[in-house]
Amino acid sequence: MSILKITGLHRDILRKRSFVTVVWKDDPEKQLGLPVPLDCTLEQLKSETEKVVRALADELASATVEGPEGRLSWRPLSFQTKRAMSPIGRKQTS
Protein backbone atom coordinates (compact mmCIF):
# COMPACT_ATOMS: atom_id res chain seq x y z
CA MET A 1 0.00 0.00 0.00
CA SER A 2 1.33 3.42 -0.92
CA ILE A 3 1.50 6.20 1.63
CA LEU A 4 1.13 9.75 0.32
CA LYS A 5 2.51 12.62 2.38
CA ILE A 6 0.95 16.08 2.10
CA THR A 7 3.73 18.57 1.44
CA GLY A 8 1.91 21.74 0.49
CA LEU A 9 -1.31 23.67 0.11
CA HIS A 10 -1.24 26.38 -2.52
CA ARG A 11 -3.94 28.99 -3.01
CA ASP A 12 -4.57 30.79 -6.29
CA ILE A 13 -6.75 33.68 -5.19
CA LEU A 14 -7.09 35.18 -8.67
CA ARG A 15 -8.46 31.93 -10.12
CA LYS A 16 -10.31 31.06 -6.88
CA ARG A 17 -8.85 27.59 -6.42
CA SER A 18 -6.42 25.68 -4.23
CA PHE A 19 -4.07 22.77 -4.85
CA VAL A 20 -2.67 20.20 -2.47
CA THR A 21 0.73 18.69 -3.20
CA VAL A 22 1.53 15.14 -2.14
CA VAL A 23 4.60 12.92 -2.52
CA TRP A 24 4.95 9.19 -2.15
CA LYS A 25 6.56 8.51 1.22
CA ASP A 26 8.71 5.66 -0.12
CA ASP A 27 9.56 7.40 -3.43
CA PRO A 28 9.73 11.21 -3.12
CA GLU A 29 10.45 11.54 -6.85
CA LYS A 30 6.75 10.82 -7.41
CA GLN A 31 4.75 13.99 -6.86
CA LEU A 32 1.15 14.89 -7.46
CA GLY A 33 -0.80 18.15 -7.36
CA LEU A 34 -4.59 18.01 -7.07
CA PRO A 35 -7.31 20.63 -6.75
CA VAL A 36 -9.09 21.05 -3.42
CA PRO A 37 -11.80 23.57 -2.44
CA LEU A 38 -10.55 27.15 -2.11
CA ASP A 39 -11.90 27.42 1.45
CA CYS A 40 -10.22 24.17 2.57
CA THR A 41 -8.79 24.60 6.07
CA LEU A 42 -5.76 22.77 7.41
CA GLU A 43 -8.12 20.68 9.57
CA GLN A 44 -10.04 19.58 6.46
CA LEU A 45 -6.96 19.10 4.29
CA LYS A 46 -6.38 15.40 4.98
CA SER A 47 -9.99 14.39 4.29
CA GLU A 48 -10.25 16.61 1.19
CA THR A 49 -6.97 15.16 -0.11
CA GLU A 50 -8.25 11.61 0.44
CA LYS A 51 -11.41 12.49 -1.54
CA VAL A 52 -9.53 13.83 -4.57
CA VAL A 53 -6.96 11.01 -4.53
CA ARG A 54 -9.76 8.40 -4.53
CA ALA A 55 -11.60 10.25 -7.32
CA LEU A 56 -8.40 10.33 -9.38
CA ALA A 57 -7.80 6.61 -8.76
CA ASP A 58 -11.33 5.83 -9.97
CA GLU A 59 -10.83 7.96 -13.07
CA LEU A 60 -7.46 6.37 -13.85
CA ALA A 61 -8.87 2.86 -13.47
CA SER A 62 -10.75 3.32 -16.75
CA ALA A 63 -8.35 5.71 -18.48
CA THR A 64 -6.63 4.99 -21.76
CA VAL A 65 -3.28 6.37 -22.84
CA GLU A 66 -2.74 7.86 -26.28
CA GLY A 67 0.65 8.01 -27.90
CA PRO A 68 2.21 11.29 -28.97
CA GLU A 69 1.36 12.58 -32.42
CA GLY A 70 4.06 13.48 -34.90
CA ARG A 71 7.77 13.20 -34.25
CA LEU A 72 9.26 13.22 -30.81
CA SER A 73 12.28 15.38 -30.23
CA TRP A 74 14.90 13.13 -28.69
CA ARG A 75 18.64 13.38 -28.42
CA PRO A 76 20.93 10.91 -26.72
CA LEU A 77 22.29 12.12 -23.40
CA SER A 78 25.86 11.74 -24.71
CA PHE A 79 25.10 14.34 -27.41
CA GLN A 80 23.87 16.83 -24.83
CA THR A 81 26.78 16.14 -22.49
CA LYS A 82 29.44 16.59 -25.18
CA ARG A 83 28.00 19.93 -26.22
CA ALA A 84 27.75 21.15 -22.65
CA MET A 85 31.35 20.17 -21.93
CA SER A 86 32.88 21.66 -25.13
CA PRO A 87 35.08 24.67 -24.43
CA ILE A 88 33.74 27.86 -25.97
CA GLY A 89 35.71 29.23 -28.91
CA ARG A 90 37.84 26.12 -29.34
CA LYS A 91 38.00 24.63 -32.80
CA GLN A 92 36.99 21.02 -32.93
CA THR A 93 39.24 18.65 -34.84
CA SER A 94 38.01 15.53 -36.56
Secondary structure, DSSP 8 states (H G I E B T S, - for coil): ---EEEEEEEEETTTTEEEEEEEETTEEEEEEEEEE-TT--HHHHHHHHHHHHHHHHHHHHT-------S------HHHHHHHHHS-TT-----
